[in-house]
Amino acid sequence: MDGLRRCRKSLVCGIAGVVASLAITVSGAFAAGPCAALPTWSALQSALASVAPASSGLGLNMWATVVDRDGIVCAVAFSGANRGAQWPGSRVISAQKANTANAFSLPGLALSTANLYFAVQPGGSLFGLQESNPVDPDAAYKGPASLFGQMADPMVGARIGGVNVFGGGLALYNSSGTLVGGVGVSGDTSCTDHEVAWKLRHMLGLDYLATAVAGGVAGGSRPDNMIQDIVFIAPAGQSADPGHVTGVATSLSGFGHPVCLANPDLGTLPAVQ
């Protein structure tokens, strides 16, 4: 019996040592290379906790993921007390959003995931885009789950993939105006996810779109902001449906996104730097 206890103790200590070693290795590995230009896990976690939960939407906690320009996950964090304090499914969604914003933005064109919503609907010019770059399940779901959202989250160092086409993902531009990756946020309504991602990017100092040639479909001082211009046109001979239940949905810009429950005031988001 004593031998069994010693064995169990040794196994537990061994696992703890491996986890600690892994955290140090991950931290050291990303001290250099593309991730060195992006927020550390502690910086991401601290900034996320300061902007989430938001006052809009459902007021829920959030997950956030940062990827580099090659789509490699650099950090994953959450705002709640533990990994179960926000929707577990939103961990991978946040990574999808980060990957999407990075993958479909350029030095001269910043596209948020919210900007892709209308164009990927049936009949839209980008229909099928969301199927084009699938998530790597090995990267997304490998464990142990106790490390999810921690410095040594198993997604860190992997190319996650995935395309997400509603609010919450933004491209990251450093103080030189260079596109260096993407950030994704998930855990509330898609409009609130966008709001939190926007404030998070601003707090991290990675929203220097105004100093570069980067523009966006929204234009002005918030070039990749969510555009809520979807309207419903009633069929000929019928009156417009105020509940938006019937009719043909049309985005005046072609890059529209629906309005959400307890919708944030997107016009008050910080202007890009």
Buried (B, 14 or more C-beta within 10 A) or exposed (E): EEEEEEEEEEEEEEEEEEBEEBBEEBBEEBEEEBBEBBBBBEBBBBBBBEBBBBEBBEEBBBBBBBBBBEBBBBBBBBBBEEBEBBBEEBBBBBBBBBBBBBBBBEEEBBBBBBBBBBBBBEEBEBEEBBEEBEBBEEBBEEEEEEBBBBBBBBBBBBBBBBBBBBBBBBBBBBEEBBBBBBBBBBBBBBBBBBBBBBBBBBBBBBBBBBBBEBBBBBEEEBBBBBBBBBEBEEEEEEEEEEEEEEBEBEBEBBBBBBBBEBBBEBEEBEEBB
